[in-house]
Amino acid sequence: MYKYLVALLVFFTLTANAQELNCTLKVNFDRITDANPQIFKTLEKAAQDFVNNTRFTGRNFTRDERIDCSIFFSISAYENNNFSAVVQIIATRPVYNSGYTTSILNYSDKDVSFSYNSGENLIYSPNTFQSNLVSLLSFYSNMIIGLDADSFKENGGTPYYEAAQDIANVAQSSGYKGWSLQDGNQTRYVFANDVLSNTFAPFRKAFYDYHISGLDTMADDQKAAKLKVIDAITTLSEVNKVRPNAFLTRIFFDTKSDEIASMFSAGPQVTVTDLVATLSRISPLNGTKWSRIK
């Protein structure tokens, strides 16, 4: 009986203190033909273990609350433990009272390089630069947690965005690309700074309303929920008035454009004339998708 109670206590302790992310991490190295495949398999396991076993926040997540995400490394070059890659980051969250999951981030970081030695320990240390791999994984983990929090509570993601911003600021001294304003206007540095800027407050308001007032009410009243989604996109358009073609706007539509087009192409009809005009103005690159909205 005593052993049973101890085992039960351990179970509930682990359940109450699970890490934040449930991540599938894959490393594709098809383009590399002159290196030992075990190098990339070791990298894959170390990186996945780091993301899934690290606690990035002080919040208590149950195992059912962990945020589902995927990180895909497509290795483009390798030499002497130095890697170049494109990294795709995808994160989802469930929609209330349905079996549907919605993407909260679908982003491709095309300018990634790092070094990794097989057997190297990856340790989360947000206030010091350990390696570019650790900084990269830590940055996007915090951004995922922030976006998830923002989708459930207005401005709920602030502390996690701030943690990501701190990681970016510390990583600037490393010399790796993507951490500095000088590296362009579509970088990790810009991602973290813009999402915390008052200039882009409508983005966060729209992100919250899109999920809570829109998607999460879809099971109760599809037509009313669609109208709330339209309101959220109208709010997002306020960013375009100040910063046309803003990085955050592009990230939003890279993540949501297919969903929006599908949402308004089926089910109860609502008036979409103004919606299509707004979408075409703030995200013209997705014009083909908007043409499907009737």
Stockholm file with secondary structure:
# STOCKHOLM 1.0

chainA/1-294         MYKYLVALLVFFTLTANAQELNCTLKVNFDRITDANPQIFKTLEKAAQDFVNNTRFTGRNFTRDERIDCSIFFSISAYENNNFSAVVQIIATRPVYNSGYTTSILNYSDKDVSFSYNSGENLIYSPNTFQSNLVSLLSFYSNMIIGLDADSFKENGGTPYYEAAQDIANVAQSSGYKGWSLQDGNQTRYVFANDVLSNTFAPFRKAFYDYHISGLDTMADDQKAAKLKVIDAITTLSEVNKVRPNAFLTRIFFDTKSDEIASMFSAGPQVTVTDLVATLSRISPLNGTKWSRIK
#=GR chainA/1-294 SS CHHHHHHHHHHHHHHHTBCSEEEEEEEECTTCCSSCHHHHHHHHHHHHHHHHHCCCSSCCBCGGGCEEEEEEEEEEEEETTEEEEEEEEEEEEECTTSSCEEEEEEEEEEEEEEECCTTCCCCCCTTSCCCHHHHHHHHHHHHHHHHHHHHHSTTTTHHHHHHHHHHHHHHGGGCCTTSSGGGCSSSHHHHHHHHHSGGGHHHHHHHHHIIIIIGGGTTTCHHHHHHHHHHHHHHHHHHHHHSTTCHHHHHHHHHHHHHHHHHTTSSSCCCCHHHHHHHHHHCGGGHHHHTTCC
#=GC SS_cons         CHHHHHHHHHHHHHHHTBCSEEEEEEEECTTCCSSCHHHHHHHHHHHHHHHHHCCCSSCCBCGGGCEEEEEEEEEEEEETTEEEEEEEEEEEEECTTSSCEEEEEEEEEEEEEEECCTTCCCCCCTTSCCCHHHHHHHHHHHHHHHHHHHHHSTTTTHHHHHHHHHHHHHHGGGCCTTSSGGGCSSSHHHHHHHHHSGGGHHHHHHHHHIIIIIGGGTTTCHHHHHHHHHHHHHHHHHHHHHSTTCHHHHHHHHHHHHHHHHHTTSSSCCCCHHHHHHHHHHCGGGHHHHTTCC
//
